[in-house]
Amino acid sequence: MILIHFRFPGYLGGICSSLAEFAVPFFFMTAGYYACHEDGGKEEQKLKKRIRNTFRITCISVLIYLCYRVLIVRQPWEVISLMQILLWNNLDCIHGLHLWFLPALLYSYLFVYGLCKTGLFKWAYWLVPALFCVRLAVIMDPRNDWHMAQNFLFCGIPYMMLGHWFARKREQTITHMGTAGILAAAIGGWLLNYGGSVLGCPSVFVEIGNIIYSVALFLLAMKKPSCHINLRIESIGKTSSLYIYIIHMLVGTFVSLGFRLLHLAGKPGMDYVAPVATIVVSVAFAQGIYRLSLRWK
């Protein structure tokens, strides 16, 4: 996520950013996957708890960035309509462009909770391809702002519902999908995503590549749940990923400020150092917040 918002220069930045673009779809699919439960009553309780937690985290995050906007940023306020905030999850006015994910996650959980209460899951799964088609149509129109596609309706709900469907069809999915085929789909999807952006192809092809890439990685995780890359990295991801997500934009801003104050900005190699510094400081702060949270419990 950090390498999307604080990129390396040149081709390296494009490659790293493209590789990381699975993150948001993967998070939504994971949320839907673990929200699923065969017992409807337990699923409702699980969703209620997640809705409360997500609402609390959203409020805290918005408050943090609002304080930052009021106390530190000395620029005119960007005028954003209430509809853009509530419907498209646009929080750019408080310099929280990445925070759209939290209200989108909250709305998506509320949508799934509504389906759980009404028992309309069977019909709602048909919304997934329909919403993806609308998402692609929105992306095709260059007049549309990115918030028109990155929101709860055209990103959160379809990916969360897809993850929920994978959970319900887990055995069939694992049985009928071969590892080699999934890997080929992931590589092909990423090549379409990155190659399309480098070659200047229409953005819809780039997005189709990312959908294939993200879904294939999720299926690979389902197929190989015991596969480990690095236990230390996995531990950081498990305990601190949310905190990293919330604070990394602030950390990146202050890292850039520090580089300017030290007269390092613009010097050879510093464009490569800044993203790494943002990652290191974000992880360190997030780990500190996690340890403090354990003491407060």
C-alpha positions in Angstrom: 0.0 0.0 0.0 2.8 2.4 0.9 4.5 1.8 -2.5 1.3 2.9 -4.3 1.2 6.2 -2.5 5.0 6.8 -2.2 6.5 5.4 -5.4 10.0 4.7 -6.4 11.0 6.7 -9.5 11.0 5.3 -13.0 10.2 1.7 -14.0 10.9 0.4 -10.5 8.1 2.6 -9.1 5.7 1.4 -11.8 6.5 -2.3 -11.2 6.3 -2.1 -7.4 3.0 0.0 -7.6 1.5 -2.5 -10.0 2.5 -5.5 -7.9 0.9 -3.8 -4.9 -2.4 -3.0 -6.5 -4.0 -6.3 -5.4 -4.0 -5.0 -1.9 -7.4 -3.3 -1.7 -9.3 -6.0 -3.6 -7.6 -8.6 -1.5 -8.6 -6.8 1.7 -12.2 -6.6 0.7 -12.3 -10.3 -0.4 -10.7 -11.3 2.9 -13.2 -9.4 4.9 -16.1 -11.1 3.0 -14.4 -14.5 3.3 -14.1 -14.4 7.0 -17.5 -12.8 7.5 -19.1 -15.9 6.1 -20.4 -18.6 8.6 -22.7 -21.5 8.0 -24.7 -20.6 11.1 -26.7 -17.5 10.1 -27.0 -16.4 13.8 -23.3 -16.5 14.3 -22.7 -14.7 11.1 -24.9 -11.9 12.2 -23.1 -11.6 15.5 -19.7 -11.6 13.7 -20.9 -8.9 11.3 -22.3 -6.7 14.1 -18.9 -6.8 15.9 -17.1 -5.9 12.7 -19.5 -3.1 11.9 -18.9 -1.6 15.4 -15.1 -2.0 15.2 -15.0 -0.5 11.6 -17.2 2.4 12.6 -14.9 3.2 15.6 -11.8 3.0 13.6 -13.2 5.1 10.8 -14.2 7.9 13.3 -10.8 7.8 15.0 -8.9 7.9 11.6 -11.1 10.8 10.3 -10.5 12.7 13.6 -6.7 12.2 13.3 -6.6 13.5 9.8 -9.0 16.3 10.6 -6.7 17.5 13.4 -3.7 17.3 11.0 -5.7 19.3 8.4 -6.7 22.0 10.9 -3.5 22.3 12.9 -0.7 21.7 10.4 -1.8 22.1 6.8 -2.0 25.8 5.8 -3.8 25.5 2.6 -7.4 26.5 1.5 -10.0 23.8 2.1 -11.0 21.7 -0.9 -14.7 22.1 -1.4 -16.3 18.6 -1.5 -20.0 18.0 -1.5 -21.7 15.9 1.2 -22.8 13.5 -1.5 -19.1 12.9 -2.5 -18.2 12.2 1.1 -21.1 10.0 2.0 -21.7 8.2 -1.4 -18.2 8.1 -2.9 -16.3 8.0 0.3 -14.2 11.0 -0.7 -12.2 12.3 2.2 -9.6 14.3 0.3 -10.7 17.5 2.0 -8.8 16.4 5.2 -5.8 15.0 3.2 -7.1 11.5 3.8 -7.3 10.3 0.3 -6.6 6.7 1.3 -9.2 6.8 4.1 -12.0 6.1 1.5 -11.4 2.4 2.3 -12.7 2.6 5.8 -16.2 4.0 5.1 -16.3 1.7 2.0 -15.6 -1.3 4.3 -18.2 -0.1 6.8 -20.9 0.3 4.1 -20.0 -3.1 2.6 -20.3 -4.8 6.0 -23.7 -3.2 6.4 -24.8 -4.4 3.0 -23.7 -8.0 3.8 -25.5 -7.7 7.2 -28.7 -6.7 5.5 -28.4 -9.7 3.2 -27.8 -11.9 6.2 -31.0 -10.6 7.9 -33.1 -10.9 4.7 -31.7 -14.2 3.4 -31.1 -12.7 -0.1 -27.5 -13.9 -0.6 -28.5 -16.2 -3.4 -29.7 -13.3 -5.5 -27.2 -10.8 -4.3 -24.3 -12.8 -5.7 -25.5 -11.9 -9.2 -24.7 -8.3 -8.3 -21.0 -9.1 -8.4 -20.5 -9.3 -12.2 -23.0 -6.5 -12.7 -21.2 -4.1 -10.4 -17.8 -5.1 -11.9 -19.2 -4.2 -15.4 -20.5 -0.8 -14.1 -17.1 -0.3 -12.5 -15.3 -0.9 -15.8 -17.8 1.4 -17.6 -17.1 4.2 -15.1 -13.3 3.7 -15.5 -13.7 3.9 -19.3 -15.0 7.4 -19.1 -12.1 9.8 -18.6 -14.4 12.5 -17.2 -15.0 10.5 -14.1 -12.9 11.1 -11.0 -11.2 8.0 -9.5 -13.5 8.2 -6.5 -16.4 7.3 -8.9 -14.9 3.8 -9.2 -13.0 3.4 -5.9 -15.9 3.4 -3.4 -18.1 1.0 -1.5 -20.5 0.4 -4.4 -18.2 -0.4 -7.3 -15.2 -1.8 -5.3 -16.1 -2.7 -1.8 -19.4 -4.6 -2.3 -18.4 -6.7 -5.4 -15.1 -7.8 -3.9 -16.5 -8.5 -0.5 -19.4 -10.5 -2.0 -16.9 -12.4 -4.1 -14.9 -13.3 -1.0 -18.1 -14.4 0.7 -19.1 -16.5 -2.2 -15.6 -18.2 -2.3 -16.1 -19.0 1.4 -19.4 -20.7 0.7 -18.0 -22.6 -2.3 -14.6 -23.3 -0.7 -14.5 -27.0 -1.3 -15.7 -26.8 -4.9 -13.3 -23.9 -5.6 -10.2 -25.7 -4.2 -11.1 -29.0 -5.9 -11.6 -27.6 -9.4 -8.8 -25.0 -9.5 -5.3 -26.2 -10.1 -2.3 -24.3 -8.6 -0.6 -24.0 -12.0 -3.7 -22.4 -13.6 -4.1 -20.0 -10.7 -0.5 -18.9 -10.9 -0.7 -18.5 -14.7 -3.8 -16.3 -14.2 -2.1 -14.2 -11.6 1.0 -13.6 -13.8 -1.1 -13.0 -16.9 -3.4 -10.5 -15.0 -0.4 -8.6 -13.6 1.3 -8.5 -17.0 -1.9 -7.0 -18.5 -2.1 -4.5 -15.6 1.5 -3.4 -15.8 2.0 -3.8 -19.5 -1.2 -2.0 -20.3 -0.2 1.0 -18.1 3.4 1.1 -19.7 2.1 0.8 -23.2 -0.6 3.4 -22.7 -3.5 1.0 -23.2 -7.1 2.1 -22.2 -7.4 2.1 -18.5 -10.2 -0.5 -18.7 -7.7 -3.1 -19.8 -5.4 -2.2 -16.9 -8.3 -2.6 -14.5 -9.3 -6.0 -16.0 -5.7 -7.1 -15.5 -5.9 -6.1 -11.8 -9.2 -7.9 -11.3 -7.7 -11.1 -12.7 -4.4 -10.6 -10.7 -6.2 -9.9 -7.4 -8.7 -12.7 -7.6 -6.0 -15.2 -8.7 -3.8 -14.3 -5.7 -6.8 -14.7 -3.4 -7.6 -18.1 -4.9 -3.9 -19.1 -4.4 -4.2 -18.1 -0.8 -7.2 -20.4 -0.5 -5.4 -23.2 -2.2 -2.2 -22.9 -0.2 -3.2 -21.6 3.2 -0.2 -23.1 4.9 2.3 -21.5 2.6 4.6 -19.1 4.5 6.9 -16.4 3.1 8.4 -14.9 6.3 6.9 -15.4 9.8 8.1 -12.0 11.0 6.5 -10.2 8.1 3.3 -12.2 8.6 3.3 -11.2 12.3 3.6 -7.5 11.4 0.8 -7.9 8.8 -1.4 -9.6 11.3 -0.9 -7.2 14.2 -0.1 -3.9 12.6 -1.4 -3.7 9.1 -4.4 -1.6 10.0 -2.2 0.9 11.9 0.2 1.1 9.0 -2.6 1.8 6.7 -4.0 4.6 8.8 -0.7 6.4 9.6 1.4 5.9 6.5 0.2 9.0 4.7 1.1 11.2 7.7 4.4 9.4 8.1 5.2 9.9 4.4 4.4 13.6 4.6 6.7 14.1 7.6 9.5 12.0 6.0 9.3 14.3 2.9 9.4 17.4 5.2 12.4 16.0 7.1 14.3 15.4 3.8 13.6 19.0 2.8 14.7 20.4 6.2 17.9 18.3 5.9 18.5 19.5 2.3 18.3 15.9 1.1 15.4 16.3 -1.2 16.3 16.2 -4.9 19.8 14.7 -4.2 20.8 11.6 -6.2 19.3 8.4 -4.8 17.0 10.2 -2.3 13.9 9.4 -4.4 14.7 5.7 -3.7 15.4 6.3 0.0 12.2 8.2 0.8 9.8 5.3 0.2 12.0 2.9 2.1 12.2 5.4 5.0 8.4 5.8 4.9 7.9 2.0 5.2 10.4 1.6 8.0 9.0 4.5 10.1 5.4 3.5 9.4 6.1 -0.1 10.5 7.9 1.1 13.6 5.2 3.4 14.7 2.5 0.8 13.9 4.3 -1.8 16.1 4.5 0.8 18.9 0.8 1.6 18.6 0.0 -2.1 18.7 2.1 -2.7 21.8 0.4 0.3 23.5 -3.0 -1.1 22.6 -2.2 -4.4 24.3 -1.4 -2.5 27.6 -4.7 -0.7 27.4 -6.7 -3.9 27.1 
